[in-house]
Amino acid sequence: MENIEKEESVLALQFYPFSSLIDTSFWHVLTERKLELYKLDTKAIKVYASFRNEFPAENASYPLFGELIVYNTIEEFRSVNKKELLQKFGEKLWDNLLADDCLSQSAQHLSKFLLITFADLKKYHFHYWFAFPVFQCPQSSFLRPPQQISEVWSKQQINNFNAQLSGIKSLNKSYFITFLNAETKEITIHSLSEFEVLKPKNGVVYFSFADPCTNSRHPGWPLRNLLTLIFVKFRLESCLILSYRLQSNDCSESLLFDVKLTNASTNEGYPTCIGWEKNEKQKLSPKFVDLSSTFDPKRLAESAVDLNLKLMRWRLVPNLDLQKISSTKCLLLGSGTLGCNVARCLMVAWGVRNITFVDNGKVSYSNPVRQSLFEFEDCVGDGKPKAFAAADSMKRIFPCINSKGVLLTIPMPGHPISPNMINEVKKDVETLEELIASHDCVFLLMDTRESRWLPTVICQSKRKLVINAALGFDTYLVQRHGIRPLDTLEMSDKNRLGCYFCNDVVAPGDSTRNRTLDQQCTVTRPGVSMLAAGLAVELMVSVIQHPSGVYAEAAISGETAEDPFSESFLGTVPHQIRGFLSRFCQLMPVVNAYENEGFDFLLKAFEDTNYLEETTGLKKLHEEVNMDDVWALSETESE
């Protein structure tokens, strides 16, 4: 009785299943494609893998063709009917097996896998389950125990066999026929499609496959579908199998054995398909991998910052061009309350990577509680320069940001310059010109009204997008400056937009002279700066996403957009946001004088505001307008 049981255990044909191994880079790519490409789509995606019978070995790698399904929730992943899913996949596999080209393209039809997964992109947790589908038809058993080819073939035959396979593509080595000529003892390699030609010849036909298994008694998983093919296509009840195994360029450990095939299936239609992989505990259950600790922390931060933006494209704004936003270089003139809030919104909310701060002040003890980029340590002693402290704080918050600070005093109209300071002021003007020229969008966020004049003139000359934000006690003004159109662009009332100084008839003067402390400081309700900063950033993004870019027409309140190009993907693009919207005209004399006379013109404006009034036509306008009726647009207005 004992001998019979041993004999039966020897003759039992068992198959060693595949063991999956996923490279970490796969999860990186999946994460990116889920966000950018797949989004909410759960359709099967074609993917490719490989299996080996030697590791590592480039010439011993064989292709697997599979499908990937990425579910959107863990509940969806867990609740899917795995048996039904695999059976449907098996039905397609069975149809492929019956196809006319199956013998000539056996690897594409037989080497299949299915991978389902759920990726938690916030935590970098990945749940997944592999299936390597095979059929429970036919039943198979050994007619005699396996033998290594070194026990049956000569060394010359083995070398000849190995030499022929080394010149064949891996795709064609997954499944093939090895023919041993009975007369010449010569070994030749053939496609499965040549079986009917080889069958009547005097020799031995071995149905061969690349075997990833190293067990000396049992073959690997790919043999199961090959046996099904042999049984269905050739109607054989027994066959000779060659389990091709390559170890260190030596195939002498490959196995030869006889297999008996029996049709025990009583099912009509498609045979039952099995193949879900067991987990580490040898249970039929999904696997799990936590990659949060293996990712570079900076890369994790960068991916997390962009997560909200990429999710916008899934349903809400599929045409949103994130590259345009992230590559926009922003220059923030002013690093105070508005500057800090605008910078945080640009970096965290919209993923802008290049931000430059400009300021001439230092962090004071009153700043950290109101200005979000500063801490108590920044104001100890003499206080750190605001521009440098803000830039350093941005890097601590998000290491991938390219932020820098520039210590600079911006020359202002109505602020006379002593003769010994002219060269220094000229250098400051040149620095400001270079900064504006090297950035795409300039935010005017300074404390004084007149400090915004010179950047406005330079930006207008260089056709840069300007976003202006000014605060009152409980009011704010957010405005994009008009840009002189290109020669080919027709002007209309909607794209003839004014700048900050086109909105009233008061020339910029020295707002710090003869002012009490509450008039010199920007006294506002705390939440106003956050609202203004947020709207300023949103306005910039809307302009960038508009088909006309910086030349976008202004949306007018109450109008219905008939032209689809009158809006960006994010909606309308107004000229200003301030409780009401108005039409403005653009005054060009200032920009023309700056371009023609350069620093000499600026020097006259710095010395005498009356010169500006005469140049711009404001002096004549003052004579015609009752100034008591003018509502001056100032960051210190309280009404």
C-alpha positions as CSV (number, residue, x, y, z in Angstrom):
1,M,0.0,0.0,0.0
2,E,2.8,2.4,0.9
3,N,4.6,1.7,-2.5
4,I,1.4,2.4,-4.4
5,E,0.9,5.8,-2.6
6,K,4.5,6.8,-3.4
7,E,4.1,5.8,-7.1
8,E,0.9,7.9,-7.3
9,S,2.5,10.9,-5.7
10,V,5.4,10.7,-8.2
11,L,3.0,10.5,-11.2
12,A,0.7,13.4,-10.0
13,L,1.3,16.4,-12.3
14,Q,1.4,19.6,-10.2
15,F,2.2,23.1,-11.5
16,Y,4.1,25.7,-9.6
17,P,2.2,29.0,-9.8
18,F,3.7,32.4,-10.7
19,S,4.9,34.6,-7.9
20,S,4.4,38.3,-8.8
21,L,7.0,40.9,-8.1
22,I,6.2,44.6,-8.8
23,D,9.0,47.1,-9.3
24,T,8.5,50.3,-7.2
25,S,8.8,52.3,-10.4
26,F,5.5,50.7,-11.6
27,W,3.7,52.4,-8.7
28,H,5.3,55.8,-9.5
29,V,4.0,55.5,-13.1
30,L,0.6,54.2,-12.1
31,T,0.2,57.2,-9.7
32,E,1.0,59.7,-12.4
33,R,-1.2,58.0,-15.0
34,K,-4.1,57.6,-12.6
35,L,-4.0,61.4,-12.0
36,E,-3.2,62.5,-15.5
37,L,-4.7,59.9,-17.8
38,Y,-6.9,57.2,-16.3
39,K,-8.7,59.5,-13.8
40,L,-12.1,57.9,-13.1
41,D,-11.9,55.4,-15.9
42,T,-12.1,51.7,-14.8
43,K,-11.8,50.1,-18.2
44,A,-9.2,47.4,-18.7
45,I,-5.8,48.8,-19.8
46,K,-3.3,46.7,-21.7
47,V,-0.1,46.2,-19.8
48,Y,3.0,44.1,-20.2
49,A,5.2,42.1,-17.9
50,S,7.8,39.3,-18.1
51,F,8.8,36.1,-16.4
52,R,12.2,34.6,-16.0
53,N,13.8,31.2,-15.4
54,E,17.0,32.9,-14.4
55,F,17.5,36.1,-12.4
56,P,18.9,38.3,-13.5
57,A,19.2,37.4,-17.2
58,E,18.2,39.5,-20.1
59,N,18.2,36.5,-22.5
60,A,16.0,34.5,-20.2
61,S,13.1,36.9,-19.9
62,Y,9.8,36.1,-21.6
63,P,6.8,38.3,-22.2
64,L,3.4,38.3,-20.4
65,F,0.4,40.1,-21.8
66,G,-2.1,41.4,-19.4
67,E,-4.9,43.8,-18.5
68,L,-4.9,46.3,-15.6
69,I,-8.1,47.6,-13.9
70,V,-7.7,50.5,-11.5
71,Y,-10.6,51.0,-9.2
72,N,-11.5,54.3,-7.7
73,T,-12.4,53.3,-4.2
74,I,-11.3,50.5,-1.8
75,E,-14.9,49.5,-1.5
76,E,-15.2,49.0,-5.2
77,F,-11.9,47.0,-5.3
78,R,-13.1,44.7,-2.4
79,S,-16.6,44.2,-3.6
80,V,-15.9,43.2,-7.3
81,N,-16.8,39.6,-8.0
82,K,-13.4,38.1,-8.5
83,K,-14.6,34.8,-9.7
84,E,-16.9,36.3,-12.3
85,L,-14.2,38.8,-13.4
86,L,-11.6,36.0,-13.9
87,Q,-14.1,33.9,-15.8
88,K,-14.9,36.7,-18.2
89,F,-11.2,37.2,-18.8
90,G,-10.9,33.4,-19.3
91,E,-13.6,33.5,-21.9
92,K,-11.6,36.0,-24.0
93,L,-8.5,33.8,-23.5
94,W,-10.5,30.7,-24.7
95,D,-11.6,32.5,-27.8
96,N,-8.0,33.5,-28.5
97,L,-6.9,29.9,-28.0
98,L,-9.4,28.7,-30.6
99,A,-8.3,31.5,-33.1
100,D,-6.6,30.5,-36.3
101,D,-3.4,32.4,-35.5
102,C,-3.0,31.0,-32.0
103,L,-0.3,28.5,-33.0
104,S,1.8,31.1,-34.8
105,Q,1.3,33.6,-32.0
106,S,1.1,31.4,-29.0
107,A,2.8,33.7,-26.5
108,Q,0.4,36.6,-27.2
109,H,-2.6,34.2,-26.8
110,L,-1.4,32.0,-23.9
111,S,0.8,34.1,-21.7
112,K,-1.8,36.2,-20.0
113,F,-2.4,37.9,-16.7
114,L,-4.9,40.1,-15.0
115,L,-4.0,42.8,-12.4
116,I,-6.6,44.7,-10.4
117,T,-5.6,47.5,-8.0
118,F,-6.7,50.4,-5.8
119,A,-4.2,53.2,-5.3
120,D,-4.7,55.4,-2.3
121,L,-2.8,58.4,-3.7
122,K,-2.9,60.4,-0.5
123,K,-1.2,57.8,1.6
124,Y,0.7,55.9,-1.1
125,H,-1.0,52.7,-0.2
126,F,-1.6,50.2,-3.0
127,H,-3.9,47.2,-2.8
128,Y,-3.5,44.7,-5.7
129,W,-4.3,41.2,-6.8
130,F,-2.7,39.3,-9.7
131,A,-4.4,36.5,-11.7
132,F,-2.6,34.2,-14.1
133,P,-5.6,32.5,-15.8
134,V,-5.5,28.8,-16.8
135,F,-8.2,26.3,-17.6
136,Q,-9.2,23.2,-15.6
137,C,-9.2,21.3,-18.8
138,P,-7.8,18.8,-19.6
139,Q,-6.7,16.8,-16.5
140,S,-3.1,15.8,-16.8
141,S,-0.7,13.3,-15.2
142,F,2.8,12.0,-15.7
143,L,3.2,8.8,-17.7
144,R,6.7,8.5,-16.3
145,P,8.7,10.7,-13.9
146,P,10.6,13.7,-15.4
147,Q,14.2,13.4,-16.5
148,Q,16.8,16.1,-17.0
149,I,17.8,16.4,-20.7
150,S,21.4,15.8,-19.6
151,E,20.2,12.2,-18.8
152,V,18.7,11.7,-22.2
153,W,20.6,13.9,-24.7
154,S,24.2,14.1,-25.5
155,K,26.3,17.2,-24.6
156,Q,26.5,18.1,-28.3
157,Q,22.7,17.9,-28.6
158,I,22.3,20.1,-25.6
159,N,24.8,22.7,-26.9
160,N,23.1,22.6,-30.3
161,F,19.7,23.1,-28.7
162,N,20.9,26.0,-26.6
163,A,22.7,27.7,-29.5
164,Q,19.6,27.6,-31.6
165,L,17.4,29.1,-28.9
166,S,19.9,31.9,-28.2
167,G,19.3,33.2,-31.6
168,I,15.5,33.3,-31.3
169,K,13.5,36.2,-29.9
170,S,12.1,35.7,-26.4
171,L,8.6,36.1,-27.7
172,N,9.1,32.9,-29.8
173,K,10.7,31.0,-27.0
174,S,7.7,31.1,-24.7
175,Y,6.1,28.2,-26.6
176,F,7.7,26.2,-29.4
177,I,8.4,22.7,-30.7
178,T,11.7,20.9,-30.3
179,F,12.1,18.2,-33.0
180,L,14.7,15.3,-32.5
181,N,15.4,13.6,-35.8
182,A,15.5,9.9,-35.2
183,E,18.1,9.2,-37.9
184,T,20.5,12.1,-37.7
185,K,19.9,12.8,-33.9
186,E,19.8,16.5,-34.9
187,I,17.8,19.0,-32.7
188,T,15.8,21.7,-34.5
189,I,13.4,24.4,-33.2
190,H,10.0,25.0,-34.8
191,S,6.8,27.0,-34.2
192,L,3.7,25.2,-32.8
193,S,2.1,25.8,-36.2
194,E,4.5,23.3,-37.8
195,F,3.2,20.3,-35.7
196,E,1.2,18.8,-38.5
197,V,4.2,18.9,-40.8
198,L,6.5,17.4,-38.3
199,K,4.1,14.7,-37.0
200,P,4.6,12.2,-39.9
201,K,8.4,12.6,-39.9
202,N,10.7,10.0,-38.3
203,G,11.5,11.7,-35.0
204,V,10.3,12.9,-31.7
205,V,8.2,16.0,-31.2
206,Y,8.6,17.8,-27.8
207,F,6.1,20.5,-27.0
208,S,8.3,23.0,-25.3
209,F,7.9,26.1,-23.1
210,A,10.0,28.5,-21.2
211,D,9.7,27.3,-17.6
212,P,10.2,29.8,-14.7
213,C,10.1,26.9,-12.2
214,T,13.3,25.4,-10.8
215,N,11.7,22.4,-9.1
216,S,13.3,19.1,-10.3
217,R,10.0,17.2,-10.3
218,H,7.2,19.6,-11.4
219,P,6.9,22.2,-14.1
220,G,5.8,25.8,-13.9
221,W,2.4,27.5,-14.4
222,P,2.8,28.3,-18.2
223,L,2.5,24.6,-19.1
224,R,-1.2,24.5,-18.1
225,N,-2.4,26.6,-21.0
226,L,0.0,24.8,-23.4
227,L,-1.6,21.5,-22.5
228,T,-5.1,22.9,-23.1
229,L,-3.9,24.1,-26.5
230,I,-2.5,20.7,-27.4
231,F,-5.6,19.0,-26.3
232,V,-8.0,21.3,-28.1
233,K,-6.0,22.0,-31.3
234,F,-4.4,18.6,-31.9
235,R,-6.8,16.2,-30.0
236,L,-3.9,14.3,-28.4
237,E,-4.3,12.1,-25.4
238,S,-0.6,12.1,-24.6
239,C,2.4,14.2,-25.5
240,L,6.0,14.7,-24.8
241,I,6.9,18.0,-23.0
242,L,10.2,19.8,-22.8
243,S,10.5,22.2,-19.8
244,Y,13.1,24.6,-21.0
245,R,15.2,26.0,-18.1
246,L,18.2,28.2,-18.5
247,Q,20.6,28.6,-15.6
248,S,23.8,30.6,-16.2
249,N,23.5,30.0,-19.9
250,D,23.2,26.3,-19.3
251,C,20.0,24.5,-20.2
252,S,21.1,21.0,-19.0
253,E,18.6,21.1,-16.1
254,S,15.6,21.3,-18.5
255,L,13.1,18.5,-18.0
256,L,11.7,15.9,-20.4
257,F,8.5,14.0,-19.5
258,D,5.4,12.3,-20.9
259,V,2.0,13.7,-20.1
260,K,-1.4,11.9,-20.3
261,L,-4.3,14.2,-21.1
262,T,-7.9,13.4,-20.1
263,N,-11.1,15.4,-20.7
264,A,-12.9,15.3,-17.4
265,S,-15.0,18.5,-18.0
266,T,-18.7,18.1,-18.2
267,N,-19.4,21.9,-18.7
268,E,-20.8,23.1,-21.9
269,G,-19.4,26.3,-23.4
270,Y,-16.4,27.9,-21.8
271,P,-14.3,25.8,-19.3
272,T,-13.8,27.0,-15.8
273,C,-10.9,29.4,-15.4
274,I,-8.7,29.7,-12.3
275,G,-5.6,31.5,-11.4
276,W,-5.9,34.1,-8.6
277,E,-2.5,34.4,-6.9
278,K,-2.2,33.7,-3.2
279,N,-0.8,36.3,-0.8
280,E,2.2,36.0,1.5
281,K,0.2,33.9,3.9
282,Q,-0.8,31.5,1.1
283,K,-4.4,32.6,1.2
284,L,-6.6,33.7,-1.7
285,S,-6.5,37.4,-0.8
286,P,-5.1,40.7,-2.3
287,K,-1.7,42.0,-1.5
288,F,-0.9,45.3,0.0
289,V,2.2,47.6,-0.2
290,D,2.9,50.8,1.7
291,L,5.4,52.9,-0.3
292,S,5.1,56.1,1.8
293,S,8.4,55.5,3.6
294,T,10.3,54.6,0.4
295,F,9.4,57.7,-1.6
296,D,11.7,60.7,-1.5
297,P,10.0,63.1,1.0
298,K,10.5,66.0,-1.5
299,R,8.8,64.0,-4.2
300,L,6.0,63.1,-1.8
301,A,5.5,66.7,-1.0
302,E,5.6,67.7,-4.7
303,S,3.0,65.1,-5.6
304,A,0.8,66.0,-2.7
305,V,0.8,69.7,-3.6
306,D,-0.3,68.8,-7.1
307,L,-2.9,66.3,-6.1
308,N,-5.8,68.8,-5.7
309,L,-5.0,70.4,-9.0
310,K,-4.9,67.1,-10.9
311,L,-8.1,66.0,-9.3
312,M,-9.8,69.1,-10.7
313,R,-9.2,67.7,-14.2
314,W,-11.1,64.4,-13.4
315,R,-14.5,65.9,-13.5
316,L,-14.6,69.7,-13.0
317,V,-12.1,71.3,-15.4
318,P,-10.8,68.6,-17.8
319,N,-9.1,71.1,-20.0
320,L,-7.1,72.9,-17.3
321,D,-3.5,73.4,-18.4
322,L,-1.5,72.9,-15.2
323,Q,1.8,73.2,-17.0
324,K,1.0,76.8,-17.9
325,I,0.3,77.6,-14.2
326,S,3.3,75.8,-12.7
327,S,5.8,77.3,-15.2
328,T,4.5,80.9,-14.6
329,K,7.2,83.0,-13.0
330,C,5.7,85.4,-10.5
331,L,7.2,88.6,-9.1
332,L,5.7,89.8,-5.9
333,L,6.4,93.5,-5.2
334,G,5.7,93.7,-1.5
335,S,6.3,90.9,1.1
336,G,3.9,92.1,3.7
337,T,0.3,90.8,4.5
338,L,-0.8,90.6,0.9
339,G,2.6,89.3,-0.3
340,C,2.6,86.4,2.2
341,N,-1.0,85.4,1.4
342,V,-0.5,85.7,-2.3
343,A,2.6,83.6,-2.2
344,R,1.0,80.8,-0.1
345,C,-2.0,80.7,-2.5
346,L,0.3,80.6,-5.6
347,M,2.5,77.8,-4.2
348,V,0.1,75.6,-2.3
349,A,-3.2,76.1,-4.1
350,W,-2.0,76.4,-7.7
351,G,1.4,74.8,-7.7
352,V,3.4,77.8,-9.0
353,R,7.1,76.8,-8.7
354,N,8.9,80.2,-9.3
355,I,8.2,83.1,-6.9
356,T,10.4,86.1,-6.3
357,F,9.8,88.5,-3.4
358,V,10.9,92.2,-3.5
359,D,10.8,94.4,-0.4
360,N,13.0,96.9,1.4
361,G,11.6,96.4,4.8
362,K,12.5,94.2,7.8
363,V,10.3,91.9,9.8
364,S,8.9,93.7,12.9
365,Y,7.3,92.3,16.0
366,S,3.8,93.1,14.7
367,N,4.2,91.1,11.5
368,P,4.2,87.4,12.3
369,V,0.6,87.3,13.6
370,R,-0.7,88.9,10.4
371,Q,1.9,87.9,7.8
372,S,1.8,84.1,7.4
373,L,5.4,83.5,6.2
374,F,7.1,85.1,9.2
375,E,7.9,83.7,12.7
376,F,8.9,85.3,16.0
377,E,12.6,84.5,15.3
378,D,12.5,86.6,12.1
379,C,12.0,89.8,14.1
380,V,14.4,89.3,17.0
381,G,17.2,91.8,17.0
382,D,17.2,94.2,14.1
383,G,14.8,91.9,12.1
384,K,15.5,89.9,9.0
385,P,14.8,91.5,5.6
386,K,11.2,90.6,4.6
387,A,12.1,89.4,1.1
388,F,14.7,87.0,2.3
389,A,12.7,85.7,5.3
390,A,9.7,85.1,3.0
391,A,11.7,83.2,0.4
392,D,13.4,81.1,3.1
393,S,10.0,80.3,4.7
394,M,8.6,79.2,1.4
395,K,11.5,76.7,1.0
396,R,10.9,75.3,4.5
397,I,7.2,74.8,3.7
398,F,7.8,73.3,0.3
399,P,11.4,72.3,-0.6
400,C,10.6,72.1,-4.3
401,I,9.8,75.7,-4.6
402,N,12.2,78.0,-6.4
403,S,11.9,81.2,-4.3
404,K,14.3,84.0,-3.8
405,G,14.3,87.4,-2.2
406,V,15.5,90.7,-3.5
407,L,16.2,93.7,-1.2
408,L,15.1,96.7,-3.3
409,T,13.7,100.2,-2.8
410,I,11.3,101.2,-5.6
411,P,11.6,104.9,-6.6
412,M,8.3,106.7,-6.3
413,P,6.8,109.9,-7.8
414,G,6.7,112.8,-5.4
415,H,9.7,111.5,-3.4
416,P,12.6,113.8,-4.3
417,I,16.0,112.3,-4.8
418,S,19.2,114.0,-3.5
419,P,22.0,114.4,-6.1
420,N,24.3,111.9,-4.4
421,M,21.6,109.2,-4.6
422,I,20.8,109.5,-8.3
423,N,23.2,106.7,-9.3
424,E,21.9,104.3,-6.7
425,V,18.3,105.1,-7.7
426,K,19.2,104.5,-11.4
427,K,20.7,101.1,-10.4
428,D,17.4,100.3,-8.5
429,V,15.4,101.1,-11.6
430,E,17.6,98.9,-13.7
431,T,17.3,96.0,-11.2
432,L,13.5,96.4,-11.3
433,E,13.4,96.4,-15.1
434,E,15.5,93.2,-15.2
435,L,13.2,91.5,-12.6
436,I,10.1,92.5,-14.5
437,A,11.5,91.3,-17.8
438,S,12.4,87.9,-16.4
439,H,9.0,87.2,-14.9
440,D,5.6,86.5,-16.4
441,C,3.2,88.0,-13.9
442,V,3.9,90.9,-11.5
443,F,1.8,91.4,-8.3
444,L,1.6,94.9,-6.9
445,L,1.2,94.4,-3.2
446,M,3.0,97.4,-1.6
447,D,2.0,99.6,1.3
448,T,2.0,102.9,-0.6
449,R,0.0,103.9,-3.6
450,E,2.8,105.8,-5.3
451,S,5.2,102.8,-5.1
452,R,3.0,101.0,-7.6
453,W,3.5,103.6,-10.3
454,L,6.9,102.8,-11.7
455,P,6.3,99.0,-11.9
456,T,3.1,99.8,-13.7
457,V,4.9,101.8,-16.3
458,I,7.6,99.2,-16.8
459,C,5.2,96.3,-17.0
460,Q,3.1,98.2,-19.5
461,S,6.1,98.8,-21.6
462,K,7.2,95.2,-21.5
463,R,3.7,93.8,-21.9
464,K,3.7,91.9,-18.6
465,L,0.6,90.7,-16.8
466,V,0.0,92.9,-13.7
467,I,-2.3,91.9,-10.9
468,N,-2.9,94.8,-8.4
469,A,-4.4,94.3,-4.9
470,A,-5.2,97.2,-2.6
471,L,-7.0,97.2,0.8
472,G,-9.3,99.5,2.6
473,F,-10.6,99.0,6.1
474,D,-13.3,96.6,4.9
475,T,-12.9,96.9,1.2
476,Y,-10.5,95.7,-1.4
477,L,-9.6,96.2,-5.0
478,V,-8.3,93.4,-7.2
479,Q,-7.5,94.4,-10.7
480,R,-5.6,93.2,-13.7
481,H,-3.9,96.0,-15.7
482,G,-4.5,96.4,-19.3
483,I,-1.8,95.4,-21.8
484,R,-1.1,97.3,-24.9
485,P,-2.2,94.9,-27.7
486,L,-0.1,93.6,-30.4
487,D,-0.4,95.3,-33.8
488,T,-2.5,92.5,-35.1
489,L,-5.0,92.5,-32.2
490,E,-8.1,94.6,-32.7
491,M,-9.0,96.8,-29.8
492,S,-12.5,96.8,-28.3
493,D,-14.1,98.3,-25.2
494,K,-13.6,95.0,-23.5
495,N,-9.8,94.7,-24.1
496,R,-9.0,98.4,-23.8
497,L,-8.3,97.9,-20.1
498,G,-6.8,100.6,-17.8
499,C,-4.2,100.3,-15.1
500,Y,-4.4,101.1,-11.4
501,F,-3.7,104.8,-12.1
502,C,-6.3,105.0,-14.9
503,N,-9.0,104.6,-12.4
504,D,-9.0,108.0,-10.9
505,V,-7.8,111.5,-11.6
506,V,-5.3,111.9,-8.8
507,A,-1.6,111.6,-9.6
508,P,0.5,109.5,-7.3
509,G,2.0,111.6,-4.5
510,D,3.8,111.2,-1.2
511,S,1.2,109.4,0.9
512,T,3.6,109.2,3.9
513,R,4.0,112.9,4.4
514,N,1.9,114.6,7.1
515,R,0.1,111.3,8.0
516,T,-0.7,110.0,11.4
517,L,0.3,106.4,12.2
518,D,-3.1,104.9,11.4
519,Q,-2.9,106.7,8.0
520,Q,0.5,105.5,7.2
521,C,-0.3,101.8,8.0
522,T,-2.8,99.8,6.1
523,V,-5.5,99.3,8.7
524,T,-7.9,96.6,7.6
525,R,-10.1,93.9,9.0
526,P,-7.8,90.8,9.2
527,G,-9.8,88.7,6.7
528,V,-9.8,91.3,3.9
529,S,-6.2,90.6,2.9
530,M,-6.9,86.9,2.6
531,L,-9.9,87.5,0.4
532,A,-8.0,90.0,-1.8
533,A,-4.9,87.7,-2.0
534,G,-7.0,84.7,-3.0
535,L,-8.9,86.7,-5.7
536,A,-5.7,88.1,-7.0
537,V,-4.2,84.7,-7.6
538,E,-7.5,83.3,-9.0
539,L,-7.6,86.3,-11.4
540,M,-4.1,85.5,-12.6
541,V,-4.9,81.8,-13.2
542,S,-8.1,82.7,-15.1
543,V,-6.2,85.0,-17.4
544,I,-3.5,82.4,-18.0
545,Q,-6.2,79.8,-18.9
546,H,-8.0,82.2,-21.2
547,P,-7.6,81.4,-24.9
548,S,-6.4,85.0,-25.5
549,G,-4.1,85.0,-22.4
550,V,-3.1,88.5,-21.2
551,Y,-5.1,90.1,-24.0
552,A,-8.4,88.6,-22.7
553,E,-11.4,90.8,-22.9
554,A,-13.0,91.9,-19.6
555,A,-16.2,90.2,-18.5
556,I,-18.9,92.8,-17.9
557,S,-21.4,92.2,-15.1
558,G,-24.8,91.1,-16.3
559,E,-23.7,90.2,-19.8
560,T,-24.2,86.8,-21.3
561,A,-21.2,85.4,-23.1
562,E,-22.1,84.5,-26.7
563,D,-18.5,83.9,-27.8
564,P,-17.1,80.8,-26.2
565,F,-13.6,82.5,-26.1
566,S,-14.9,85.2,-23.9
567,E,-14.3,83.0,-20.9
568,S,-11.5,80.9,-19.6
569,F,-11.9,77.3,-18.5
570,L,-12.4,78.7,-15.1
571,G,-15.1,81.1,-16.0
572,T,-15.2,84.9,-16.7
573,V,-12.1,87.1,-16.5
574,P,-13.1,90.5,-15.1
575,H,-11.0,93.6,-15.2
576,Q,-11.4,94.3,-11.5
577,I,-13.2,92.8,-8.5
578,R,-14.4,95.5,-6.1
579,G,-18.1,95.2,-5.4
580,F,-18.9,96.6,-8.8
581,L,-17.4,96.3,-12.2
582,S,-16.8,99.3,-14.5
583,R,-15.4,100.1,-18.0
584,F,-12.0,101.8,-18.2
585,C,-10.0,103.3,-20.9
586,Q,-6.2,103.0,-21.3
587,L,-4.0,106.1,-21.2
588,M,-0.8,105.6,-23.1
589,P,1.2,108.9,-22.8
590,V,3.1,107.8,-19.6
591,V,4.4,104.6,-21.2
592,N,5.4,106.4,-24.4
593,A,7.4,109.0,-22.5
594,Y,9.1,106.3,-20.4
595,E,10.1,104.4,-23.5
596,N,11.4,107.5,-25.3
597,E,13.2,109.3,-22.5
598,G,14.0,106.5,-20.1
599,F,15.5,107.4,-16.7
600,D,15.5,111.1,-17.4
601,F,11.7,111.0,-17.6
602,L,11.5,109.0,-14.4
603,L,13.8,111.4,-12.6
604,K,11.4,114.3,-13.5
605,A,8.4,112.3,-12.2
606,F,10.2,111.4,-8.9
607,E,11.0,115.1,-8.3
608,D,7.7,116.7,-9.2
609,T,4.2,115.1,-9.4
610,N,3.0,118.2,-11.3
611,Y,5.1,116.9,-14.2
612,L,3.1,113.7,-14.2
613,E,-0.2,115.6,-14.2
614,E,0.9,117.6,-17.2
615,T,2.2,114.6,-19.1
616,T,-0.9,112.5,-18.5
617,G,-3.4,115.2,-19.0
618,L,-4.6,115.1,-15.4
619,K,-3.9,118.8,-14.9
620,K,-6.4,119.7,-17.6
621,L,-8.8,117.1,-16.2
622,H,-8.6,118.6,-12.7
623,E,-9.8,121.9,-14.1
624,E,-12.9,120.2,-15.5
625,V,-13.7,117.8,-12.6
626,N,-15.0,118.6,-9.2
627,M,-12.4,116.8,-7.0
628,D,-14.8,116.6,-4.1
629,D,-16.8,114.1,-6.2
630,V,-13.8,111.8,-6.9
631,W,-13.6,108.5,-5.1
632,A,-9.8,107.9,-5.0
633,L,-8.8,104.3,-5.3
634,S,-6.3,103.8,-2.5
635,E,-5.2,100.9,-0.4
636,T,-6.0,103.0,2.7
637,E,-9.5,104.0,1.8
638,S,-12.1,103.3,4.4
639,E,-15.3,104.1,2.5
